[in-house]
Amino acid sequence: MNESKPDTPLVSVWMITYNHERYIAQAIEGVLMQKTNFKIELVIGEDCSTDNTAQIIKEYEKKYPQIIKPRFNQTNLGVIPNMIKTLNECTGKYIALCEGDDYWTDPYKLQKQVDFLEKNPDHIMCFTNVSWCNENNKIIKNRAIPLKEDKTYIHSDMPILAPTLTRLFRNIKLKEIPLKENFIGFDAFLLIWQSNFGKIKYINEVTANYRIQSTGIWSNMGEYKQIYNKIKTYLCCLPIVEKSIISKFFLIAIKDTYRFPIKEHYLFNQSLKLINYQYKQYKKHIPTKERRIVKFLILLLMFPCLHRFSVFFRLKIFLVKILEKKIIKRGIPFN
């Protein structure tokens, strides 16, 4: 565990940014307004923006040199490499996440989360609820997570929804992350990896605003590309999950593949290829009864023409309900 020295920040706030000229000041101000009894630093990975993002960061650095620690990349690295590089620059005992187009709204967010982790050494992370806002800061959803009470999760509960901009976690095991390829869902991968090393606490408070914007990588992707990237993320996580929940990840991926309409045949076929490939790699780790369900559902996916018939549709719905009841809902709280 990284124990902070008296003269070093207890919390490193991780922030990545690219072309966030409209939003970066609000993101930084959300960090600066934090009221804490410990030192913090804000490590910003600026990825060669083509607008005035870098200049705005430099102005804040001049005002708050003890807090603002920008890292200006020499070349554009892309989202995932920039995320990892900036993460490795964080030296605090704890790391908090906030991307450059989101912002915190609760001035006691960090204090409350650090207090919790200091009192609960068996937890590796805590996170909170968020509101969704648009490009003009108008709230479009008050609570992204429907739960109304605090809850604790363990590895077998994965995957769960834990808004990235609300997470605070211990700075341990990060250099050991076995990431072999770049993919959009690195934040989900990171969460599942960390769940191997401690409990995860959901604190039922809204502490931040997640921005839905037309130019955002995820928001601008489109519904079906989002589904495909979720499926890819689930399957990329298989090497880091316990054998007991491998079937759950397959079945969630299969369930999402059923959501593709016939016109999205390319993304459907790509998802099916991924599922088939990974199933061959991991089928020996799936319990016999669950393996039969997974294999049968994959076989049904291999005949997309059946999607046209109502009898298949009813069969599909029946099987999805079975797998949800017996397998997927073993711990998955919200998706």
BAFI-138215 format. One record per residue (C-alpha): residue in three letters; x, y, z; residue number from 1. Coordinates in nm, 3 decimals, padded with zeros to 5 digits. Example, Ala and Ser with C-alpha at 12.3 -4.5 7.8 and 13.67 -1.06 7.14 Angstrom:
<atoms>
(atom ALA; (01.230; -00.450; 00.780); 1)
(atom SER; (01.367; -00.106; 00.714); 2)
</atoms>
This chain:
<atoms>
(atom MET; (00.000; 00.000; 00.000); 1)
(atom ASN; (00.121; 00.350; -00.084); 2)
(atom GLU; (00.130; 00.531; 00.250); 3)
(atom SER; (00.154; 00.906; 00.189); 4)
(atom LYS; (00.431; 01.098; 00.364); 5)
(atom PRO; (00.332; 01.406; 00.568); 6)
(atom ASP; (00.445; 01.646; 00.295); 7)
(atom THR; (00.284; 01.457; 00.004); 8)
(atom PRO; (-00.080; 01.451; -00.105); 9)
(atom LEU; (-00.301; 01.184; 00.048); 10)
(atom VAL; (-00.526; 01.189; -00.260); 11)
(atom SER; (-00.425; 01.217; -00.624); 12)
(atom VAL; (-00.709; 01.331; -00.846); 13)
(atom TRP; (-00.673; 01.175; -01.190); 14)
(atom MET; (-00.808; 01.379; -01.481); 15)
(atom ILE; (-00.769; 01.327; -01.855); 16)
(atom THR; (-00.870; 01.581; -02.113); 17)
(atom TYR; (-00.880; 01.640; -02.487); 18)
(atom ASN; (-01.056; 01.936; -02.651); 19)
(atom HIS; (-01.252; 02.018; -02.337); 20)
(atom GLU; (-01.215; 02.396; -02.367); 21)
(atom ARG; (-01.581; 02.450; -02.271); 22)
(atom TYR; (-01.569; 02.225; -01.966); 23)
(atom ILE; (-01.218; 02.190; -01.822); 24)
(atom ALA; (-01.243; 02.495; -01.592); 25)
(atom GLN; (-01.558; 02.357; -01.430); 26)
(atom ALA; (-01.392; 02.017; -01.385); 27)
(atom ILE; (-01.089; 02.178; -01.218); 28)
(atom GLU; (-01.304; 02.403; -00.999); 29)
(atom GLY; (-01.493; 02.095; -00.875); 30)
(atom VAL; (-01.160; 01.963; -00.743); 31)
(atom LEU; (-01.038; 02.294; -00.602); 32)
(atom MET; (-01.358; 02.345; -00.400); 33)
(atom GLN; (-01.301; 02.024; -00.202); 34)
(atom LYS; (-01.288; 02.081; 00.172); 35)
(atom THR; (-01.048; 01.832; 00.326); 36)
(atom ASN; (-00.819; 01.792; 00.626); 37)
(atom PHE; (-00.552; 01.641; 00.400); 38)
(atom LYS; (-00.350; 01.747; 00.097); 39)
(atom ILE; (-00.459; 01.667; -00.258); 40)
(atom GLU; (-00.302; 01.698; -00.600); 41)
(atom LEU; (-00.470; 01.719; -00.940); 42)
(atom VAL; (-00.281; 01.527; -01.209); 43)
(atom ILE; (-00.411; 01.625; -01.553); 44)
(atom GLY; (-00.323; 01.424; -01.863); 45)
(atom GLU; (-00.364; 01.675; -02.148); 46)
(atom ASP; (-00.356; 01.487; -02.478); 47)
(atom CYS; (-00.250; 01.753; -02.731); 48)
(atom SER; (-00.584; 01.930; -02.758); 49)
(atom THR; (-00.639; 02.142; -03.069); 50)
(atom ASP; (-00.840; 02.405; -02.880); 51)
(atom ASN; (-00.752; 02.619; -02.575); 52)
(atom THR; (-00.772; 02.339; -02.318); 53)
(atom ALA; (-00.396; 02.338; -02.253); 54)
(atom GLN; (-00.384; 02.716; -02.208); 55)
(atom ILE; (-00.667; 02.708; -01.952); 56)
(atom ILE; (-00.483; 02.437; -01.757); 57)
(atom LYS; (-00.162; 02.644; -01.759); 58)
(atom GLU; (-00.347; 02.941; -01.616); 59)
(atom TYR; (-00.480; 02.728; -01.329); 60)
(atom GLU; (-00.132; 02.582; -01.274); 61)
(atom LYS; (00.006; 02.935; -01.221); 62)
(atom LYS; (-00.263; 03.007; -00.959); 63)
(atom TYR; (-00.241; 02.671; -00.779); 64)
(atom PRO; (00.110; 02.528; -00.842); 65)
(atom GLN; (00.097; 02.314; -00.526); 66)
(atom ILE; (-00.219; 02.136; -00.644); 67)
(atom ILE; (-00.232; 02.141; -01.025); 68)
(atom LYS; (00.017; 01.895; -01.179); 69)
(atom PRO; (-00.041; 01.893; -01.557); 70)
(atom ARG; (00.116; 01.635; -01.783); 71)
(atom PHE; (00.120; 01.768; -02.138); 72)
(atom ASN; (00.169; 01.482; -02.383); 73)
(atom GLN; (00.414; 01.546; -02.667); 74)
(atom THR; (00.193; 01.357; -02.912); 75)
(atom ASN; (-00.172; 01.254; -02.904); 76)
(atom LEU; (-00.179; 00.918; -02.727); 77)
(atom GLY; (-00.549; 00.842; -02.747); 78)
(atom VAL; (-00.793; 00.782; -02.465); 79)
(atom ILE; (-00.675; 00.453; -02.311); 80)
(atom PRO; (-00.296; 00.514; -02.328); 81)
(atom ASN; (-00.353; 00.861; -02.181); 82)
(atom MET; (-00.569; 00.712; -01.904); 83)
(atom ILE; (-00.301; 00.461; -01.808); 84)
(atom LYS; (-00.010; 00.706; -01.836); 85)
(atom THR; (-00.188; 00.961; -01.617); 86)
(atom LEU; (-00.288; 00.692; -01.367); 87)
(atom ASN; (00.077; 00.594; -01.330); 88)
(atom GLU; (00.165; 00.958; -01.251); 89)
(atom CYS; (-00.060; 00.956; -00.942); 90)
(atom THR; (00.139; 00.911; -00.620); 91)
(atom GLY; (-00.122; 00.952; -00.345); 92)
(atom LYS; (-00.237; 00.676; -00.111); 93)
(atom TYR; (-00.578; 00.717; -00.276); 94)
(atom ILE; (-00.679; 00.805; -00.632); 95)
(atom ALA; (-01.001; 00.979; -00.734); 96)
(atom LEU; (-01.121; 00.990; -01.094); 97)
(atom CYS; (-01.281; 01.275; -01.289); 98)
(atom GLU; (-01.258; 01.331; -01.665); 99)
(atom GLY; (-01.221; 01.681; -01.807); 100)
(atom ASP; (-01.580; 01.718; -01.926); 101)
(atom ASP; (-01.745; 01.606; -01.598); 102)
(atom TYR; (-01.743; 01.781; -01.261); 103)
(atom TRP; (-01.796; 01.728; -00.888); 104)
(atom THR; (-02.077; 01.908; -00.709); 105)
(atom ASP; (-02.025; 01.808; -00.344); 106)
(atom PRO; (-01.740; 01.996; -00.169); 107)
(atom TYR; (-01.711; 01.716; 00.090); 108)
(atom LYS; (-01.696; 01.430; -00.162); 109)
(atom LEU; (-01.330; 01.344; -00.107); 110)
(atom GLN; (-01.341; 01.388; 00.270); 111)
(atom LYS; (-01.637; 01.152; 00.310); 112)
(atom GLN; (-01.485; 00.889; 00.083); 113)
(atom VAL; (-01.141; 00.900; 00.244); 114)
(atom ASP; (-01.299; 00.881; 00.591); 115)
(atom PHE; (-01.483; 00.567; 00.484); 116)
(atom LEU; (-01.177; 00.391; 00.338); 117)
(atom GLU; (-00.961; 00.486; 00.635); 118)
(atom LYS; (-01.214; 00.319; 00.867); 119)
(atom ASN; (-01.265; 00.015; 00.641); 120)
(atom PRO; (-00.933; -00.135; 00.535); 121)
(atom ASP; (-01.109; -00.436; 00.380); 122)
(atom HIS; (-01.255; -00.207; 00.111); 123)
(atom ILE; (-01.050; -00.110; -00.192); 124)
(atom MET; (-01.294; 00.143; -00.333); 125)
(atom CYS; (-01.604; 00.350; -00.274); 126)
(atom PHE; (-01.823; 00.535; -00.523); 127)
(atom THR; (-02.140; 00.742; -00.524); 128)
(atom ASN; (-02.441; 00.827; -00.737); 129)
(atom VAL; (-02.438; 01.094; -01.008); 130)
(atom SER; (-02.671; 01.322; -01.197); 131)
(atom TRP; (-02.661; 01.353; -01.576); 132)
(atom CYS; (-02.639; 01.697; -01.734); 133)
(atom ASN; (-02.620; 01.825; -02.089); 134)
(atom GLU; (-02.364; 02.051; -02.256); 135)
(atom ASN; (-02.524; 02.355; -02.090); 136)
(atom ASN; (-02.523; 02.206; -01.735); 137)
(atom LYS; (-02.898; 02.140; -01.742); 138)
(atom ILE; (-02.983; 01.832; -01.533); 139)
(atom ILE; (-03.150; 01.568; -01.749); 140)
(atom LYS; (-03.145; 01.284; -01.495); 141)
(atom ASN; (-03.129; 01.335; -01.120); 142)
(atom ARG; (-02.997; 00.990; -01.025); 143)
(atom ALA; (-02.815; 00.757; -01.261); 144)
(atom ILE; (-02.828; 00.468; -01.012); 145)
(atom PRO; (-03.175; 00.365; -00.894); 146)
(atom LEU; (-03.061; 00.221; -00.560); 147)
(atom LYS; (-03.180; 00.412; -00.254); 148)
(atom GLU; (-02.950; 00.268; 00.009); 149)
(atom ASP; (-02.578; 00.208; 00.064); 150)
(atom LYS; (-02.452; -00.128; -00.055); 151)
(atom THR; (-02.133; -00.332; -00.049); 152)
(atom TYR; (-02.013; -00.540; -00.343); 153)
(atom ILE; (-01.758; -00.817; -00.385); 154)
(atom HIS; (-01.590; -00.973; -00.688); 155)
(atom SER; (-01.870; -01.223; -00.756); 156)
(atom ASP; (-02.114; -00.932; -00.795); 157)
(atom MET; (-01.931; -00.800; -01.099); 158)
(atom PRO; (-02.006; -00.633; -01.333); 159)
(atom ILE; (-02.173; -00.339; -01.164); 160)
(atom LEU; (-02.238; 00.022; -01.255); 161)
(atom ALA; (-01.993; 00.247; -01.068); 162)
(atom PRO; (-01.974; 00.595; -01.226); 163)
(atom THR; (-01.610; 00.661; -01.306); 164)
(atom LEU; (-01.612; 01.024; -01.191); 165)
(atom THR; (-01.723; 00.925; -00.839); 166)
(atom ARG; (-01.468; 00.652; -00.766); 167)
(atom LEU; (-01.203; 00.679; -00.496); 168)
(atom PHE; (-00.972; 00.380; -00.451); 169)
(atom ARG; (-00.649; 00.267; -00.291); 170)
(atom ASN; (-00.339; 00.313; -00.503); 171)
(atom ILE; (-00.241; -00.054; -00.509); 172)
(atom LYS; (-00.198; -00.323; -00.776); 173)
(atom LEU; (-00.237; -00.072; -01.060); 174)
(atom LYS; (00.096; -00.150; -01.224); 175)
(atom GLU; (-00.002; -00.517; -01.233); 176)
(atom ILE; (-00.314; -00.470; -01.447); 177)
(atom PRO; (-00.293; -00.739; -01.720); 178)
(atom LEU; (-00.432; -00.525; -02.001); 179)
(atom LYS; (-00.334; -00.677; -02.336); 180)
(atom GLU; (-00.532; -00.453; -02.572); 181)
(atom ASN; (-00.693; -00.112; -02.590); 182)
(atom PHE; (-01.070; -00.094; -02.572); 183)
(atom ILE; (-01.330; 00.163; -02.477); 184)
(atom GLY; (-01.429; -00.008; -02.151); 185)
(atom PHE; (-01.102; 00.032; -01.962); 186)
(atom ASP; (-01.284; 00.188; -01.666); 187)
(atom ALA; (-01.504; -00.123; -01.636); 188)
(atom PHE; (-01.197; -00.347; -01.668); 189)
(atom LEU; (-01.022; -00.148; -01.395); 190)
(atom LEU; (-01.319; -00.185; -01.159); 191)
(atom ILE; (-01.339; -00.561; -01.209); 192)
(atom TRP; (-00.962; -00.596; -01.164); 193)
(atom GLN; (-00.973; -00.401; -00.838); 194)
(atom SER; (-01.264; -00.608; -00.705); 195)
(atom ASN; (-01.018; -00.897; -00.673); 196)
(atom PHE; (-00.842; -00.713; -00.389); 197)
(atom GLY; (-01.118; -00.581; -00.166); 198)
(atom LYS; (-01.480; -00.487; -00.120); 199)
(atom ILE; (-01.643; -00.199; -00.307); 200)
(atom LYS; (-01.884; 00.037; -00.131); 201)
(atom TYR; (-02.170; 00.228; -00.290); 202)
(atom ILE; (-02.253; 00.546; -00.096); 203)
(atom ASN; (-02.604; 00.663; -00.174); 204)
(atom GLU; (-02.530; 01.031; -00.234); 205)
(atom VAL; (-02.514; 01.237; -00.553); 206)
(atom THR; (-02.172; 01.406; -00.560); 207)
(atom ALA; (-02.108; 01.482; -00.926); 208)
(atom ASN; (-02.251; 01.554; -01.270); 209)
(atom TYR; (-02.178; 01.329; -01.567); 210)
(atom ARG; (-02.203; 01.523; -01.891); 211)
(atom ILE; (-02.395; 01.386; -02.189); 212)
(atom GLN; (-02.261; 01.564; -02.496); 213)
(atom SER; (-02.286; 01.520; -02.871); 214)
(atom THR; (-01.908; 01.527; -02.919); 215)
(atom GLY; (-01.825; 01.279; -02.641); 216)
(atom ILE; (-01.662; 00.953; -02.746); 217)
(atom TRP; (-01.927; 00.737; -02.580); 218)
(atom SER; (-02.229; 00.961; -02.635); 219)
(atom ASN; (-02.144; 01.013; -03.002); 220)
(atom MET; (-02.093; 00.644; -03.069); 221)
(atom GLY; (-02.455; 00.546; -03.128); 222)
(atom GLU; (-02.667; 00.288; -02.945); 223)
(atom TYR; (-02.550; -00.023; -03.130); 224)
(atom LYS; (-02.179; 00.058; -03.126); 225)
(atom GLN; (-02.220; 00.115; -02.752); 226)
(atom ILE; (-02.372; -00.233; -02.721); 227)
(atom TYR; (-02.086; -00.384; -02.921); 228)
(atom ASN; (-01.823; -00.215; -02.704); 229)
(atom LYS; (-01.999; -00.332; -02.388); 230)
(atom ILE; (-01.989; -00.688; -02.522); 231)
(atom LYS; (-01.620; -00.655; -02.608); 232)
(atom THR; (-01.552; -00.520; -02.260); 233)
(atom TYR; (-01.728; -00.813; -02.088); 234)
(atom LEU; (-01.527; -01.061; -02.293); 235)
(atom CYS; (-01.195; -00.878; -02.242); 236)
(atom CYS; (-01.256; -00.909; -01.867); 237)
(atom LEU; (-01.267; -01.290; -01.872); 238)
(atom PRO; (-00.894; -01.331; -01.791); 239)
(atom ILE; (-00.935; -01.136; -01.466); 240)
(atom VAL; (-01.256; -01.284; -01.326); 241)
(atom GLU; (-01.296; -01.587; -01.104); 242)
(atom LYS; (-01.407; -01.909; -01.272); 243)
(atom SER; (-01.734; -01.905; -01.081); 244)
(atom ILE; (-01.861; -01.596; -01.266); 245)
(atom ILE; (-01.725; -01.659; -01.617); 246)
(atom SER; (-02.065; -01.793; -01.727); 247)
(atom LYS; (-02.232; -01.473; -01.607); 248)
(atom PHE; (-02.009; -01.261; -01.830); 249)
(atom PHE; (-02.082; -01.482; -02.131); 250)
(atom LEU; (-02.455; -01.468; -02.070); 251)
(atom ILE; (-02.460; -01.091; -02.033); 252)
(atom ALA; (-02.269; -01.064; -02.362); 253)
(atom ILE; (-02.515; -01.303; -02.529); 254)
(atom LYS; (-02.812; -01.116; -02.392); 255)
(atom ASP; (-02.677; -00.787; -02.532); 256)
(atom THR; (-02.608; -00.951; -02.869); 257)
(atom TYR; (-02.979; -01.034; -02.891); 258)
(atom ARG; (-03.045; -00.659; -02.884); 259)
(atom PHE; (-02.903; -00.602; -03.234); 260)
(atom PRO; (-03.171; -00.557; -03.502); 261)
(atom ILE; (-03.129; -00.745; -03.830); 262)
(atom LYS; (-02.999; -00.432; -04.006); 263)
(atom GLU; (-02.698; -00.424; -03.771); 264)
(atom HIS; (-02.569; -00.751; -03.913); 265)
(atom TYR; (-02.203; -00.641; -03.913); 266)
(atom LEU; (-02.192; -00.559; -03.541); 267)
(atom PHE; (-02.402; -00.869; -03.471); 268)
(atom ASN; (-02.154; -01.090; -03.658); 269)
(atom GLN; (-01.854; -00.926; -03.492); 270)
(atom SER; (-02.008; -00.984; -03.149); 271)
(atom LEU; (-02.084; -01.346; -03.234); 272)
(atom LYS; (-01.725; -01.402; -03.348); 273)
(atom LEU; (-01.594; -01.261; -03.021); 274)
(atom ILE; (-01.830; -01.476; -02.815); 275)
(atom ASN; (-01.745; -01.789; -03.014); 276)
(atom TYR; (-01.371; -01.733; -02.987); 277)
(atom GLN; (-01.379; -01.667; -02.614); 278)
(atom TYR; (-01.617; -01.957; -02.550); 279)
(atom LYS; (-01.364; -02.198; -02.701); 280)
(atom GLN; (-01.098; -02.053; -02.471); 281)
(atom TYR; (-01.302; -02.063; -02.150); 282)
(atom LYS; (-01.568; -02.334; -02.184); 283)
(atom LYS; (-01.371; -02.575; -01.967); 284)
(atom HIS; (-01.406; -02.329; -01.677); 285)
(atom ILE; (-01.788; -02.311; -01.699); 286)
(atom PRO; (-01.996; -02.555; -01.488); 287)
(atom THR; (-02.162; -02.825; -01.702); 288)
(atom LYS; (-02.524; -02.708; -01.666); 289)
(atom GLU; (-02.437; -02.346; -01.735); 290)
(atom ARG; (-02.210; -02.445; -02.023); 291)
(atom ARG; (-02.504; -02.619; -02.191); 292)
(atom ILE; (-02.715; -02.303; -02.165); 293)
(atom VAL; (-02.434; -02.086; -02.300); 294)
(atom LYS; (-02.363; -02.324; -02.587); 295)
(atom PHE; (-02.730; -02.351; -02.683); 296)
(atom LEU; (-02.776; -01.974; -02.683); 297)
(atom ILE; (-02.465; -01.934; -02.900); 298)
(atom LEU; (-02.605; -02.189; -03.146); 299)
(atom LEU; (-02.929; -01.991; -03.167); 300)
(atom LEU; (-02.729; -01.675; -03.235); 301)
(atom MET; (-02.562; -01.851; -03.530); 302)
(atom PHE; (-02.896; -01.859; -03.712); 303)
(atom PRO; (-02.998; -01.492; -03.727); 304)
(atom CYS; (-03.271; -01.570; -03.982); 305)
(atom LEU; (-03.468; -01.718; -03.691); 306)
(atom HIS; (-03.503; -01.370; -03.547); 307)
(atom ARG; (-03.780; -01.311; -03.802); 308)
(atom PHE; (-04.010; -01.571; -03.648); 309)
(atom SER; (-04.227; -01.501; -03.347); 310)
(atom VAL; (-04.179; -01.853; -03.210); 311)
(atom PHE; (-03.803; -01.792; -03.189); 312)
(atom PHE; (-03.863; -01.454; -03.031); 313)
(atom ARG; (-04.076; -01.614; -02.758); 314)
(atom LEU; (-03.814; -01.888; -02.707); 315)
(atom LYS; (-03.540; -01.628; -02.684); 316)
(atom ILE; (-03.731; -01.428; -02.422); 317)
(atom PHE; (-03.797; -01.746; -02.223); 318)
(atom LEU; (-03.430; -01.848; -02.223); 319)
(atom VAL; (-03.311; -01.498; -02.134); 320)
(atom LYS; (-03.546; -01.497; -01.836); 321)
(atom ILE; (-03.405; -01.832; -01.723); 322)
(atom LEU; (-03.043; -01.724; -01.750); 323)
(atom GLU; (-03.120; -01.393; -01.575); 324)
(atom LYS; (-03.293; -01.570; -01.288); 325)
(atom LYS; (-03.039; -01.847; -01.239); 326)
(atom ILE; (-02.711; -01.695; -01.343); 327)
(atom ILE; (-02.689; -01.327; -01.438); 328)
(atom LYS; (-02.879; -01.198; -01.135); 329)
(atom ARG; (-02.645; -01.374; -00.898); 330)
(atom GLY; (-02.520; -01.044; -00.770); 331)
(atom ILE; (-02.564; -00.808; -01.064); 332)
(atom PRO; (-02.743; -00.510; -00.907); 333)
(atom PHE; (-02.791; -00.284; -01.206); 334)
(atom ASN; (-02.672; -00.278; -01.564); 335)
</atoms>
